Each structure stands twice: as structure tokens, then as C-alpha cells.
Amino acid sequence: MLRELKPDDFIVSKTDTKGRLTYVNRIFIELAEYTEDELLGRPHNIVRHPSMPRTIFKLLWDRIQKKQEIFAYVINKTKNNNEYWVLANVTASLDERGNIVGYYSVRRKPNPRALEIIKPLYAKMLEAEKRGGIEAGLKVLEEKLHEEGAEYDEFIISIQQ
């Protein structure tokens, strides 16, 4: 069953540097169908959906480990095997010396028109990954960006509007 965020809902979570959840807000708990105790200390990928291309997560980790923010459309799986889509914004949390001490993510409801573009793109990326791994998935993404005449960030933001 597809679950959806309300237009004004925001999912907020924080992780340590290994991606283990250290904070989850009430909306995350409710949407993911877990208790707070079931989430805290667990890897954030507890909500990873098998339809999510690994390429997107590689791009995400590459960016945030360089202290760059990223926006990405993500499909998540709940404890009860339901699913929900989000537009995620992920950034590194820094200490006073600029060292990464964790990661911070805010997710909101994606534009349904954006998902009409993202769902077939992700399906194509997944198929490519099955044949040629993350490199093949990245090639599919790069072809789409070339077709759109946009860089990744510009493309993601433009389809959300």
C-alpha cells in the first residue's frame, strides 16, 4: 500500500557518521510504521526499498561525505512492507572545526509530476544496475541529464516545481 506525506509534513532524521539513526521525528515514526526504539541506533537503510537504485545512494554518499548537500527522490519501505516516496535533502552535520559528526535529512512530499519522470528513470537504472552495476546505472542517469540539458541538482529541483 502506498503511504503519502501530507503537503505540510516534513520527515526529519539525524544519523551518526556510519548512517545509524540518532534522531527521528514523529512523522518519520508514523510513516515508517516503526516505534522510536525500533529506529534509533539502526542503520537508516532500515527503510530502504528494493526498487531504489543503488546509484542514487552512491551519489548521495559521495556528495555528503564532501560536505555538499544533495536532493534526491527516494522510495522507502515501511515495517509493514508499505511504501512511500519523498524528496530528500541530505547534508552533513559539522562540529565547530568543520569535521563531519553525522548527517541530517529533511524529506517532504514529492511533486506527483516529478514522480512520473523519476519512476521510469529509476526502473531503467535498476535494470542497468542488474546488468552492469552502479556504473551502468550512472550511465542511464547521465543520459537522462544530457537529454534534459541539465546538471543533476538543476534537474531534480526543476521537476519538483
ABEGO torsion letter per residue (X at the ends): XBBBBBAABBBBBBBBAAGBBABBBAAAAAAAGBBAAAABGBBAAAABBAABBAAAAAAAAAAAAAGBBBBBBBBBBBAAGBBBBBBBBBBBBBBAAGBBAEBBBBBBBBBAAAAAAAAAAAAAAAAAAAAAEAAAAAAAAAAAAAAAGBBAAAAAAAAAX
